[in-house]
Amino acid sequence: INTAIATRSGGSQGVGFAVPINLATQILEDLKEHGKVTRGWMGVMIQDVSKDIAESLGLQEAVGALIADLAPDGPASEAGLQRGDLVVEFGGKKIATIRDLTRIVAGTEPGTTAEVILLRPKKGKVKRITLELEVGTFPSDEAIARGEDGESDLLGLQVQELTEEIATQLGTEDTDGVVVTMVKPVGPAAEAGLE
Protein backbone atom coordinates (compact mmCIF):
# COMPACT_ATOMS: atom_id res chain seq x y z
CA ILE A 1 0.00 0.00 0.00
CA ASN A 2 1.61 3.25 -1.12
CA THR A 3 1.83 5.78 1.69
CA ALA A 4 4.03 8.60 0.38
CA ILE A 5 6.35 9.64 -2.41
CA ALA A 6 9.35 11.93 -2.13
CA THR A 7 9.91 13.83 -5.34
CA ARG A 8 11.64 17.08 -6.29
CA SER A 9 9.29 17.99 -9.11
CA GLY A 10 6.01 16.97 -7.49
CA GLY A 11 5.49 14.37 -10.22
CA SER A 12 5.37 10.62 -9.87
CA GLN A 13 9.11 10.05 -10.25
CA GLY A 14 11.11 9.81 -7.06
CA VAL A 15 11.36 7.59 -4.02
CA GLY A 16 8.17 5.82 -2.94
CA PHE A 17 7.27 4.60 0.53
CA ALA A 18 4.87 1.74 1.04
CA VAL A 19 3.51 -0.63 3.66
CA PRO A 20 3.75 -4.31 2.62
CA ILE A 21 0.30 -5.80 2.07
CA ASN A 22 1.09 -8.71 4.45
CA LEU A 23 1.60 -6.21 7.28
CA ALA A 24 -1.52 -4.25 6.35
CA THR A 25 -3.57 -7.48 6.25
CA GLN A 26 -2.31 -8.50 9.71
CA ILE A 27 -3.16 -5.05 11.11
CA LEU A 28 -6.65 -5.27 9.60
CA GLU A 29 -7.22 -8.69 11.21
CA ASP A 30 -6.02 -7.37 14.60
CA LEU A 31 -8.39 -4.41 14.35
CA LYS A 32 -11.33 -6.65 13.40
CA GLU A 33 -10.66 -9.22 16.12
CA HIS A 34 -9.36 -7.07 19.02
CA GLY A 35 -10.29 -3.49 18.13
CA LYS A 36 -6.59 -2.59 18.36
CA VAL A 37 -3.26 -3.74 17.02
CA THR A 38 -1.43 -6.16 19.30
CA ARG A 39 2.23 -6.97 18.87
CA GLY A 40 4.39 -9.68 20.34
CA TRP A 41 7.08 -8.56 22.81
CA MET A 42 10.25 -10.15 24.20
CA GLY A 43 11.33 -7.35 26.54
CA VAL A 44 14.85 -6.89 25.17
CA MET A 45 17.11 -4.24 23.70
CA ILE A 46 19.06 -5.72 20.82
CA GLN A 47 21.91 -4.68 18.58
CA ASP A 48 23.43 -5.92 15.35
CA VAL A 49 26.42 -8.23 15.49
CA SER A 50 29.76 -6.70 14.47
CA LYS A 51 32.44 -8.69 12.65
CA ASP A 52 34.54 -8.73 15.85
CA ILE A 53 31.68 -10.16 17.92
CA ALA A 54 30.97 -12.75 15.21
CA GLU A 55 34.62 -13.83 15.19
CA SER A 56 34.71 -14.09 18.99
CA LEU A 57 31.71 -16.44 18.81
CA GLY A 58 33.31 -18.54 16.07
CA LEU A 59 30.85 -17.42 13.39
CA GLN A 60 31.96 -17.08 9.79
CA GLU A 61 29.58 -14.14 9.25
CA ALA A 62 27.89 -11.51 11.42
CA VAL A 63 24.36 -12.88 11.89
CA GLY A 64 21.80 -12.86 14.68
CA ALA A 65 20.60 -10.31 17.22
CA LEU A 66 22.74 -9.54 20.26
CA ILE A 67 20.92 -8.98 23.57
CA ALA A 68 22.18 -5.67 24.97
CA ASP A 69 19.68 -5.39 27.85
CA LEU A 70 16.53 -7.01 29.22
CA ALA A 71 13.38 -5.61 30.79
CA PRO A 72 13.11 -6.79 34.40
CA ASP A 73 10.38 -9.45 34.62
CA GLY A 74 9.93 -9.34 30.82
CA PRO A 75 9.36 -12.51 28.76
CA ALA A 76 13.05 -12.86 27.80
CA SER A 77 14.24 -12.37 31.36
CA GLU A 78 11.74 -14.94 32.64
CA ALA A 79 12.77 -17.41 29.91
CA GLY A 80 16.42 -17.20 31.03
CA LEU A 81 17.97 -15.05 28.31
CA GLN A 82 20.93 -12.94 29.42
CA ARG A 83 22.89 -9.90 28.29
CA GLY A 84 25.42 -10.96 25.68
CA ASP A 85 23.29 -13.81 24.31
CA LEU A 86 23.14 -13.97 20.53
CA VAL A 87 19.71 -14.99 19.21
CA VAL A 88 20.15 -16.97 15.98
CA GLU A 89 16.68 -18.52 15.69
CA PHE A 90 13.21 -17.65 16.96
CA GLY A 91 10.13 -19.81 16.53
CA GLY A 92 11.85 -21.97 13.93
CA LYS A 93 12.95 -18.98 11.82
CA LYS A 94 16.58 -17.99 11.28
CA ILE A 95 17.63 -14.56 12.55
CA ALA A 96 20.11 -12.81 10.26
CA THR A 97 19.72 -9.26 11.62
CA ILE A 98 17.96 -7.44 14.46
CA ARG A 99 15.29 -6.46 11.96
CA ASP A 100 14.42 -10.13 11.46
CA LEU A 101 13.98 -10.66 15.19
CA THR A 102 11.83 -7.56 15.76
CA ARG A 103 9.60 -8.41 12.76
CA ILE A 104 9.15 -12.06 13.74
CA VAL A 105 8.50 -11.33 17.44
CA ALA A 106 6.09 -8.48 16.66
CA GLY A 107 4.16 -10.78 14.33
CA THR A 108 3.90 -13.57 16.90
CA GLU A 109 0.61 -13.83 18.78
CA PRO A 110 1.08 -12.80 22.44
CA GLY A 111 0.81 -15.84 24.72
CA THR A 112 2.46 -18.10 22.14
CA THR A 113 5.39 -20.20 23.35
CA ALA A 114 8.31 -19.96 20.95
CA GLU A 115 11.59 -21.83 20.85
CA VAL A 116 14.60 -19.52 21.00
CA ILE A 117 18.02 -20.77 19.91
CA LEU A 118 20.95 -18.68 21.06
CA LEU A 119 24.70 -18.68 21.40
CA ARG A 120 26.03 -17.82 24.86
CA PRO A 121 29.71 -17.09 25.50
CA LYS A 122 30.81 -18.71 28.77
CA LYS A 123 34.39 -18.92 30.06
CA GLY A 124 36.00 -18.73 26.64
CA LYS A 125 33.57 -21.21 25.08
CA VAL A 126 30.33 -20.68 23.20
CA LYS A 127 27.32 -22.77 24.15
CA ARG A 128 24.34 -23.32 21.85
CA ILE A 129 21.25 -23.10 24.05
CA THR A 130 17.56 -23.69 23.33
CA LEU A 131 14.98 -21.96 25.55
CA GLU A 132 11.20 -21.72 25.58
CA LEU A 133 9.84 -18.15 25.69
CA GLU A 134 6.22 -17.10 26.15
CA VAL A 135 5.73 -14.04 23.96
CA GLY A 136 4.26 -11.08 25.83
CA THR A 137 2.12 -8.19 24.59
CA PHE A 138 4.01 -5.10 23.51
CA PRO A 139 3.20 -2.38 26.06
CA SER A 140 1.18 0.61 24.91
CA ASP A 141 2.91 3.99 24.54
CA GLU A 142 1.19 5.10 27.76
CA ALA A 143 2.48 2.08 29.66
CA ILE A 144 6.00 2.75 28.40
CA ALA A 145 5.77 6.40 29.44
CA ARG A 146 4.57 5.42 32.93
CA GLY A 147 7.42 2.94 33.22
CA GLU A 148 5.28 -0.21 33.36
CA ASP A 149 6.87 -3.52 32.35
CA GLY A 150 10.35 -2.11 33.10
CA GLU A 151 10.37 -0.06 29.91
CA SER A 152 11.54 3.15 31.61
CA ASP A 153 14.82 1.38 32.43
CA LEU A 154 15.20 0.34 28.81
CA LEU A 155 14.43 3.83 27.50
CA GLY A 156 16.59 5.54 30.12
CA LEU A 157 14.08 8.15 31.19
CA GLN A 158 11.33 8.98 33.67
CA VAL A 159 8.19 11.02 33.01
CA GLN A 160 5.26 12.48 34.91
CA GLU A 161 1.83 13.67 33.90
CA LEU A 162 1.69 17.16 32.41
CA THR A 163 -0.41 19.22 34.85
CA GLU A 164 -1.79 22.74 34.24
CA GLU A 165 0.79 24.15 36.66
CA ILE A 166 3.71 22.52 34.83
CA ALA A 167 2.25 23.54 31.47
CA THR A 168 2.13 27.16 32.64
CA GLN A 169 5.77 26.97 33.79
CA LEU A 170 6.70 25.62 30.36
CA GLY A 171 4.75 28.38 28.63
CA THR A 172 2.15 26.16 26.99
CA GLU A 173 -1.60 25.81 27.37
CA ASP A 174 -1.61 22.21 26.14
CA THR A 175 -1.89 19.68 28.98
CA ASP A 176 -1.88 16.56 26.79
CA GLY A 177 1.16 14.36 27.21
CA VAL A 178 3.88 13.90 29.77
CA VAL A 179 6.97 15.78 30.98
CA VAL A 180 10.40 14.16 31.00
CA THR A 181 11.68 14.43 34.58
CA MET A 182 14.93 12.47 34.26
CA VAL A 183 17.16 11.21 31.47
CA LYS A 184 19.93 8.72 32.20
CA PRO A 185 23.28 9.90 30.77
CA VAL A 186 23.59 6.68 28.76
CA GLY A 187 20.60 5.15 27.03
CA PRO A 188 18.20 5.46 24.09
CA ALA A 189 16.56 8.65 25.45
CA ALA A 190 19.92 10.41 25.83
CA GLU A 191 21.04 9.22 22.39
CA ALA A 192 17.80 10.59 20.90
CA GLY A 193 18.52 13.98 22.50
CA LEU A 194 15.69 14.04 25.06
CA GLU A 195 16.18 16.42 27.97
Backbone bond lengths (Angstrom), bond angles and torsions (degrees), N, CA, C in turn:
res aa  C-N    CA-C-N  psi(-1)  N-CA   C-N-CA  omega(-1)  CA-C   N-CA-C  phi
1 I - - - 1.451 - - 1.517 107.35 -
2 N 1.333 116.65 118.85 1.464 120.32 179.67 1.520 109.47 -68.75
3 T 1.325 115.63 135.61 1.462 119.91 -179.30 1.516 112.65 -118.20
4 A 1.319 118.25 -28.21 1.467 120.68 -178.62 1.515 109.40 -165.76
5 I 1.325 115.49 159.67 1.459 120.45 173.60 1.520 108.21 -137.89
6 A 1.312 116.09 133.76 1.460 121.19 177.56 1.521 107.48 -102.66
7 T 1.321 116.01 118.05 1.453 119.93 -176.55 1.522 109.84 -144.45
8 R 1.317 117.07 143.51 1.466 120.80 -180.00 1.522 111.49 -75.63
9 S 1.322 116.49 -38.37 1.457 120.35 -173.93 1.524 114.00 -88.66
10 G 1.325 117.35 -13.39 1.461 120.03 -176.07 1.521 111.93 88.56
11 G 1.330 116.33 -2.69 1.463 121.02 178.31 1.514 111.27 -84.15
12 S 1.308 115.84 -162.49 1.468 119.74 -175.76 1.522 112.99 -93.44
13 Q 1.340 117.78 0.43 1.455 119.54 178.11 1.518 109.51 -94.35
14 G 1.295 116.54 133.77 1.454 121.29 -179.40 1.511 110.08 157.13
15 V 1.310 116.08 -150.63 1.456 121.79 -179.87 1.525 108.23 -104.88
16 G 1.317 116.79 124.71 1.456 121.19 -179.60 1.515 111.89 -99.99
17 F 1.310 116.14 149.30 1.465 122.32 176.96 1.519 107.85 -120.74
18 A 1.309 116.60 134.99 1.459 119.90 -176.50 1.514 110.92 -144.94
19 V 1.329 115.05 157.12 1.460 122.46 174.05 1.528 106.50 -102.66
20 P 1.337 118.55 125.42 1.470 119.56 178.85 1.527 111.04 -58.37
21 I 1.319 116.61 139.85 1.464 121.34 -176.62 1.528 111.69 -60.58
22 N 1.340 118.24 -31.94 1.472 120.48 178.84 1.527 110.63 -62.39
23 L 1.329 116.73 -39.68 1.460 121.11 178.32 1.524 110.17 -68.83
24 A 1.328 116.26 -44.20 1.471 120.26 179.69 1.532 110.73 -61.76
25 T 1.328 117.09 -40.32 1.470 121.26 179.51 1.520 110.36 -63.91
26 Q 1.326 117.17 -42.48 1.470 121.35 179.34 1.529 110.39 -63.67
27 I 1.328 116.68 -42.28 1.468 120.98 178.51 1.519 110.13 -62.26
28 L 1.325 116.88 -42.93 1.468 121.41 179.25 1.534 110.72 -60.58
29 E 1.328 116.72 -43.75 1.469 120.75 178.97 1.527 111.04 -63.27
30 D 1.351 116.74 -42.13 1.471 120.70 177.49 1.520 110.54 -60.27
31 L 1.322 116.43 -44.13 1.466 120.28 -178.97 1.520 111.26 -65.09
32 K 1.330 116.92 -40.74 1.470 120.55 178.75 1.529 111.20 -64.66
33 E 1.335 115.59 -46.31 1.463 120.96 -173.30 1.527 113.12 -79.05
34 H 1.357 117.61 -42.37 1.465 120.73 -172.66 1.526 114.06 -113.02
35 G 1.329 117.52 -12.63 1.458 120.19 -176.30 1.519 112.78 79.31
36 K 1.318 116.67 1.43 1.467 122.34 177.65 1.515 107.90 -157.96
37 V 1.322 115.22 165.55 1.459 120.15 179.53 1.521 108.51 -89.97
38 T 1.324 116.58 125.24 1.467 120.63 176.60 1.518 108.63 -110.70
39 R 1.303 115.84 140.72 1.453 122.24 -179.02 1.521 109.41 -126.21
40 G 1.322 115.07 144.88 1.456 119.88 174.38 1.519 110.10 -69.91
41 W 1.337 116.07 154.86 1.473 121.80 -174.99 1.516 110.08 -146.58
42 M 1.327 116.40 133.77 1.464 122.44 176.71 1.519 112.21 -99.59
43 G 1.327 116.91 -28.43 1.462 120.41 -176.46 1.514 112.45 80.50
44 V 1.345 116.36 45.23 1.461 120.33 179.60 1.524 110.84 -134.74
45 M 1.335 115.06 155.44 1.458 121.92 165.12 1.517 104.89 -105.32
46 I 1.326 116.14 131.08 1.461 119.84 -175.81 1.519 110.32 -124.83
47 Q 1.323 114.95 160.99 1.457 120.51 176.84 1.517 108.86 -142.71
48 D 1.327 114.89 156.75 1.463 119.59 177.81 1.522 109.98 -66.86
49 V 1.312 115.04 160.31 1.460 121.99 -179.02 1.527 108.95 -94.41
50 S 1.323 116.56 124.32 1.472 120.87 177.05 1.528 108.97 -79.87
51 K 1.322 115.66 166.63 1.476 120.29 177.61 1.530 110.42 -61.18
52 D 1.345 116.92 -39.04 1.471 120.79 -179.79 1.523 111.39 -62.85
53 I 1.338 115.89 -44.21 1.472 119.75 179.56 1.519 109.26 -64.59
54 A 1.334 117.03 -42.97 1.466 120.92 179.50 1.523 110.64 -58.77
55 E 1.332 116.52 -44.76 1.466 120.71 179.75 1.526 111.40 -63.19
56 S 1.350 116.09 -40.34 1.466 119.18 -178.80 1.534 111.63 -66.08
57 L 1.338 116.16 -24.38 1.465 120.56 178.69 1.531 112.05 -94.11
58 G 1.335 116.01 1.74 1.460 119.76 178.44 1.512 113.26 78.28
59 L 1.340 117.68 21.48 1.460 121.22 179.41 1.526 109.61 -91.94
60 Q 1.322 116.10 144.14 1.459 119.97 179.01 1.527 111.42 -79.14
61 E 1.345 116.92 -22.66 1.461 120.58 177.17 1.519 109.85 -139.94
62 A 1.327 115.93 159.73 1.466 121.74 -178.25 1.528 109.11 -82.10
63 V 1.335 116.25 97.63 1.465 121.60 179.31 1.523 109.27 -130.21
64 G 1.318 115.78 161.14 1.458 121.35 176.08 1.517 112.24 99.43
65 A 1.321 115.01 -177.97 1.461 122.66 179.00 1.518 107.83 -127.39
66 L 1.329 116.11 122.23 1.459 122.12 -176.46 1.523 109.85 -88.69
67 I 1.332 116.72 128.80 1.466 121.62 179.01 1.525 108.51 -78.12
68 A 1.352 115.38 114.46 1.466 120.87 179.66 1.522 111.01 -92.82
69 D 1.337 117.18 -31.45 1.464 121.25 -179.59 1.518 108.90 -161.90
70 L 1.328 116.06 159.78 1.465 121.64 -179.74 1.516 110.12 -129.07
71 A 1.323 116.27 145.08 1.455 121.27 174.13 1.521 107.85 -73.88
72 P 1.337 117.78 131.31 1.467 119.28 177.14 1.520 109.39 -58.86
73 D 1.299 117.40 134.71 1.471 123.78 179.74 1.521 113.30 62.85
74 G 1.336 118.30 16.48 1.465 121.53 175.55 1.518 109.92 -80.46
75 P 1.338 117.42 169.56 1.470 120.94 -178.94 1.527 113.87 -55.13
76 A 1.334 117.62 -42.76 1.469 120.20 -178.67 1.517 111.54 -66.54
77 S 1.325 115.72 -42.40 1.463 120.88 179.02 1.526 110.25 -61.94
78 E 1.333 116.35 -44.30 1.467 120.72 -179.57 1.531 111.83 -67.62
79 A 1.343 116.67 -29.29 1.466 120.13 -179.99 1.526 112.31 -78.72
80 G 1.360 116.95 -13.62 1.458 119.77 177.82 1.515 114.72 103.62
81 L 1.332 118.53 7.75 1.457 119.90 175.09 1.522 109.07 -69.17
82 Q 1.337 116.21 154.00 1.457 121.66 -177.02 1.527 110.12 -134.43
83 R 1.346 114.71 161.04 1.468 119.03 172.55 1.508 108.45 -58.14
84 G 1.341 115.96 139.61 1.458 120.16 179.27 1.515 114.16 91.48
85 D 1.353 117.44 -10.93 1.467 119.75 175.98 1.521 108.96 -69.28
86 L 1.320 116.32 145.57 1.453 122.07 177.34 1.527 108.26 -112.63
87 V 1.320 116.69 111.33 1.465 121.50 179.98 1.528 108.16 -80.75
88 V 1.341 115.97 120.96 1.461 120.82 -179.12 1.529 112.37 -112.52
89 E 1.344 116.10 -13.71 1.468 119.67 178.18 1.516 109.41 -153.47
90 F 1.334 116.17 140.37 1.461 121.01 178.91 1.525 108.51 -139.40
91 G 1.321 115.88 122.16 1.464 120.37 179.07 1.511 113.85 58.36
92 G 1.335 116.59 34.37 1.458 120.73 178.53 1.519 114.14 83.46
93 K 1.332 117.53 3.66 1.471 120.88 -179.50 1.521 110.06 -113.18
94 K 1.321 116.02 134.51 1.466 122.05 179.88 1.523 110.21 -67.19
95 I 1.329 115.78 142.75 1.460 122.28 178.36 1.527 108.22 -111.10
96 A 1.338 116.15 110.40 1.459 120.29 178.80 1.526 110.87 -92.33
97 T 1.348 116.52 -37.70 1.469 120.94 -178.31 1.525 109.32 -138.63
98 I 1.333 116.52 170.84 1.468 119.53 178.36 1.529 110.69 -63.02
99 R 1.311 116.24 -28.58 1.469 119.64 178.74 1.525 110.99 -62.58
100 D 1.336 116.36 -39.58 1.464 120.55 177.94 1.526 110.60 -59.86
101 L 1.333 115.82 -46.16 1.463 119.63 -177.39 1.526 111.16 -64.83
102 T 1.334 117.77 -46.49 1.469 119.44 -178.61 1.523 110.78 -63.11
103 R 1.328 117.92 -40.55 1.468 121.52 -179.80 1.528 111.14 -65.49
104 I 1.321 116.85 -45.13 1.467 121.02 -176.89 1.530 110.50 -67.92
105 V 1.337 116.86 -45.46 1.470 120.50 -179.96 1.526 110.47 -63.84
106 A 1.340 116.72 -45.99 1.471 120.40 -179.30 1.523 111.31 -60.17
107 G 1.326 116.77 -33.85 1.457 121.00 -179.66 1.511 114.72 -84.72
108 T 1.320 117.69 -1.05 1.466 121.79 179.65 1.523 109.67 -89.47
109 E 1.313 116.40 132.79 1.468 121.90 -179.40 1.528 110.10 -60.56
110 P 1.343 117.87 125.52 1.465 119.84 175.72 1.533 110.69 -55.01
111 G 1.328 115.90 140.29 1.464 121.23 -177.24 1.513 112.78 95.67
112 T 1.329 117.07 -13.71 1.462 122.27 178.37 1.526 109.56 -73.65
113 T 1.322 116.76 139.58 1.461 120.60 174.04 1.517 108.24 -94.42
114 A 1.322 115.84 124.02 1.463 121.46 -177.93 1.520 109.78 -119.49
115 E 1.314 115.02 145.74 1.465 121.29 175.81 1.525 108.64 -85.28
116 V 1.328 115.63 128.18 1.464 121.65 179.33 1.524 107.91 -114.62
117 I 1.338 115.74 125.19 1.465 120.58 176.26 1.520 107.09 -107.82
118 L 1.334 115.35 128.37 1.458 119.51 -176.96 1.518 111.06 -139.17
119 L 1.323 113.51 162.26 1.463 121.18 174.15 1.516 106.59 -109.37
120 R 1.334 116.76 130.09 1.461 121.56 -178.03 1.526 110.04 -125.29
121 P 1.345 116.41 115.36 1.465 118.87 176.17 1.524 109.99 -70.76
122 K 1.328 116.83 131.34 1.470 121.22 -179.35 1.518 108.83 -146.91
123 K 1.325 116.56 114.20 1.466 122.60 176.39 1.525 112.57 50.84
124 G 1.321 116.18 50.64 1.452 121.00 176.40 1.517 115.15 80.02
125 K 1.327 117.37 -4.00 1.458 121.09 178.68 1.524 108.70 -117.71
126 V 1.317 115.55 161.13 1.460 120.75 178.48 1.518 108.00 -117.00
127 K 1.333 115.18 122.56 1.462 120.57 179.02 1.515 109.77 -101.20
128 R 1.316 117.47 138.58 1.463 122.99 172.76 1.522 106.22 -93.33
129 I 1.331 116.62 119.52 1.459 121.81 -173.77 1.524 109.89 -123.17
130 T 1.330 115.87 140.94 1.463 121.48 175.24 1.518 108.18 -115.28
131 L 1.338 116.80 126.17 1.461 122.72 179.40 1.517 110.19 -125.42
132 E 1.328 115.72 157.29 1.462 121.40 173.99 1.523 107.69 -103.48
133 L 1.332 117.56 129.12 1.458 122.50 -178.02 1.523 109.45 -125.97
134 E 1.328 116.19 128.43 1.471 119.79 174.00 1.520 108.02 -89.65
135 V 1.322 115.78 115.20 1.458 121.89 -176.68 1.528 109.79 -66.21
136 G 1.337 115.52 131.04 1.455 121.07 178.44 1.515 111.01 -91.90
137 T 1.334 116.49 -177.69 1.456 122.56 176.49 1.519 108.62 -98.17
138 F 1.323 116.37 129.18 1.456 120.28 179.74 1.518 108.89 -59.63
139 P 1.344 117.88 127.47 1.460 120.66 -177.61 1.526 111.45 -64.27
140 S 1.318 115.82 148.42 1.458 120.27 176.67 1.521 109.41 -67.80
141 D 1.340 116.79 163.35 1.466 120.78 177.64 1.521 111.05 -57.44
142 E 1.340 116.63 -37.33 1.466 120.28 -179.88 1.520 110.83 -66.16
143 A 1.331 116.61 -40.75 1.466 120.09 179.38 1.519 110.64 -65.07
144 I 1.335 116.37 -38.26 1.460 120.08 178.48 1.520 109.43 -64.65
145 A 1.323 116.43 -44.78 1.468 120.78 -178.61 1.526 111.24 -62.56
146 R 1.354 116.86 -36.69 1.468 119.92 -179.91 1.520 111.83 -79.00
147 G 1.348 116.19 -10.53 1.458 118.99 178.36 1.512 113.05 87.51
148 E 1.336 118.40 17.16 1.460 120.34 176.80 1.516 108.85 -72.00
149 D 1.328 116.20 157.10 1.459 123.44 178.29 1.524 112.85 59.83
150 G 1.360 117.66 21.80 1.456 120.73 175.56 1.509 114.26 74.67
151 E 1.338 117.76 6.79 1.454 119.39 -174.87 1.523 113.25 -66.59
152 S 1.344 118.58 -28.91 1.464 118.56 -178.95 1.526 110.33 -62.02
153 D 1.345 116.89 -34.49 1.455 119.86 177.13 1.522 110.72 -65.61
154 L 1.324 116.06 -39.15 1.453 119.75 -179.20 1.516 111.45 -70.52
155 L 1.331 117.50 -35.08 1.461 120.68 -179.10 1.522 111.64 -82.59
156 G 1.335 116.93 -22.65 1.453 120.70 179.64 1.514 113.61 75.17
157 L 1.323 116.79 37.54 1.461 120.01 178.04 1.518 111.01 -152.53
158 Q 1.336 115.19 163.73 1.457 122.19 172.24 1.514 107.44 -129.19
159 V 1.334 116.34 147.73 1.461 121.53 179.87 1.515 110.20 -133.66
160 Q 1.334 115.98 164.21 1.458 120.85 171.65 1.518 107.69 -140.42
161 E 1.308 115.47 161.71 1.461 121.38 -178.85 1.526 110.25 -61.16
162 L 1.327 115.45 142.26 1.464 121.05 179.51 1.530 108.65 -85.02
163 T 1.344 115.90 105.34 1.464 121.03 179.90 1.527 109.47 -88.77
164 E 1.343 116.82 168.55 1.468 121.50 177.89 1.524 110.51 -60.86
165 E 1.336 116.47 -40.28 1.466 121.14 -179.72 1.529 111.34 -61.72
166 I 1.339 116.39 -46.12 1.469 120.33 179.64 1.524 109.91 -67.06
167 A 1.338 116.64 -39.53 1.465 120.48 178.75 1.527 110.68 -60.05
168 T 1.318 116.58 -40.98 1.472 121.25 178.61 1.527 110.17 -63.29
169 Q 1.349 116.78 -44.20 1.465 120.98 178.56 1.533 111.25 -60.89
170 L 1.328 115.80 -33.40 1.461 120.46 -178.85 1.528 112.12 -85.83
171 G 1.337 115.81 -5.00 1.463 120.02 177.93 1.514 113.89 76.92
172 T 1.323 116.94 32.46 1.462 120.99 177.78 1.523 109.64 -131.35
173 E 1.316 115.98 152.79 1.462 120.36 176.57 1.527 110.96 -96.08
174 D 1.322 115.78 -14.72 1.467 121.32 -176.85 1.530 110.06 -75.93
175 T 1.336 116.72 124.83 1.471 120.13 178.57 1.528 112.00 -110.56
176 D 1.334 116.67 14.25 1.463 119.75 174.80 1.522 108.35 -81.81
177 G 1.303 116.94 138.68 1.458 120.67 175.55 1.509 113.53 107.98
178 V 1.313 114.38 -164.22 1.459 121.77 -177.91 1.525 109.30 -133.80
179 V 1.334 115.91 164.60 1.459 122.61 178.36 1.523 107.76 -113.38
180 V 1.332 115.99 132.72 1.463 120.62 176.53 1.522 107.51 -75.31
181 T 1.348 116.28 121.48 1.466 120.62 -177.77 1.523 112.69 -103.25
182 M 1.347 117.09 -17.72 1.458 120.25 -179.25 1.525 109.15 -158.43
183 V 1.321 115.82 136.15 1.457 121.22 173.91 1.521 107.62 -126.01
184 K 1.331 116.37 124.05 1.466 120.05 176.03 1.523 108.77 -65.45
185 P 1.335 117.97 143.81 1.464 120.54 -178.08 1.524 113.18 -60.54
186 V 1.334 116.21 -30.24 1.462 120.32 179.44 1.516 108.02 -122.82
187 G 1.316 117.33 125.52 1.451 121.16 179.18 1.514 110.36 155.63
188 P 1.345 116.43 172.33 1.463 120.76 -177.18 1.539 113.16 -58.15
189 A 1.328 118.32 -38.86 1.460 120.50 -179.34 1.526 111.01 -64.24
190 A 1.322 117.28 -43.88 1.463 121.31 178.27 1.523 110.75 -64.66
191 E 1.340 115.92 -42.79 1.464 120.22 179.24 1.522 111.48 -62.15
192 A 1.350 116.17 -34.22 1.471 120.47 179.97 1.523 111.97 -77.97
193 G 1.344 117.68 -9.81 1.452 121.39 177.77 1.520 115.05 90.93
194 L 1.340 117.61 14.18 1.469 119.93 177.35 1.510 109.75 -68.88
195 E 1.333 115.44 146.41 1.471 120.96 179.16 1.508 109.35 -132.41
